[in-house]
Amino acid sequence: FGMEQGFATVDLEASDSNLEVRRAGPTTDAALQWLDEHSEKPFFLFVHYFDPHLVYDPPQPFRERFADPRDREVGSGPLFGTRQEMIAFREGQIVLEPSLVRRLEKLYNGEVAYVDSEVGRLLAGISARGLDENTIVVITSDHGEEFLDHGGFEHGHTLYDELLHVPLIVRVPSLPEGTAPSAGSVPTTVRQIDLAPTLCELAGLPEVAAFEGESLVPLLWGREGRERPVLIQGNMWGPSGEAWRNAGAKLIRRGALGGIELYDIQADPGEQHDLAGQAIELRERLSAELDLVLESFAAGAMGGEAPALDAEQLQRLQSLGYMR
């Protein structure tokens, strides 16, 4: 998938099943060893923890702390979720009882806590090596998991926020003169496409013209609080779809299945009350914005030329942050 391009070294332990992946502890060990060998000069280190994925099988003491009493014993092993089992589940050959999903959720919580502890160990290792004062740290995730929030399980099958709303923590060691950091939680919407331009700006590197996102540095310095519209596309499992999030609302179009959903994500963050049949004007406005952004992307993909849009459409795209 091109993940390795630009990296000088890659430490990857591949496996033939999701029962044999490297746990967070050895991953942290490998990252700290790499720092010992390379931190004498500027570096970019990407550390990927896989543990909060199926199969959910947290080590002790996290298993005992979080799991259902039936699943706490050492050596209990995975409850469900091998690749073969998940394929059968997606094909409708296996039906998961809600009680089983709740047991799986508790094991997942144990895995999240385990990874959290290992991230803490990595940060402690950065500090112990005297790198705190010149190292930018970003912690994020590629997706969440569903545990019956909308009747489903795992990830890659819907565009609801239990799968899309992920953590983002940015720690910057130094501040420009005359600025104050934005401490704690920033309430405005940001996107993962904003991370690359953010890191470039913080590192004093020129922004790449192909970047679609915008730097988050103004937010970090407490200078900006505007919402950033978010485009969401695609699923791994089942019919594809697309969604558009803007101004506290979210529109979901369900691809081949048809149908439109609309949610007030400020009043209804769990997306349980579909307003598509009530807020007609808002639904149509968001749908038009989504069409406009998709049209601009499609035109660029066809030949790299600017889309054939009128001045009003171009101005609207610029205001949405998807064209400069």
Number of C-alpha atoms within 10 A of each C-alpha: 4 5 6 9 8 7 10 7 9 10 10 10 9 10 10 8 11 18 16 11 15 16 18 22 17 12 20 22 15 15 18 19 12 14 17 13 9 13 16 9 6 10 10 11 15 10 15 13 20 15 22 22 17 21 24 26 26 27 17 15 12 19 26 17 15 21 22 16 11 8 20 20 13 11 10 11 15 16 16 17 19 16 15 10 13 18 14 13 15 14 12 10 10 12 10 12 8 14 9 11 19 15 18 25 22 19 30 24 19 26 27 18 18 23 21 14 15 20 18 13 16 19 17 13 20 20 13 10 13 12 16 18 11 11 18 16 15 13 12 13 13 10 15 19 20 21 17 13 14 13 8 15 21 18 19 18 19 26 22 19 18 19 17 17 14 16 11 15 11 15 14 16 12 13 12 8 6 6 11 12 17 15 10 7 8 14 9 13 16 20 16 14 14 17 21 17 22 21 19 14 15 15 12 9 11 9 15 10 8 6 13 14 19 20 20 20 20 14 16 21 16 14 13 13 13 12 15 20 21 19 17 16 15 17 15 10 13 14 14 18 19 19 23 22 23 18 15 15 20 25 29 25 20 18 15 10 11 9 10 18 17 26 23 20 19 12 11 12 15 15 20 12 14 15 18 18 10 10 13 11 10 16 21 13 12 21 19 12 19 23 13 18 20 15 15 20 16 13 15 13 12 9 9 10 10 13 16 11 14 9 9 9 15 20 14 16 18 12 13 17 16 20 16 11
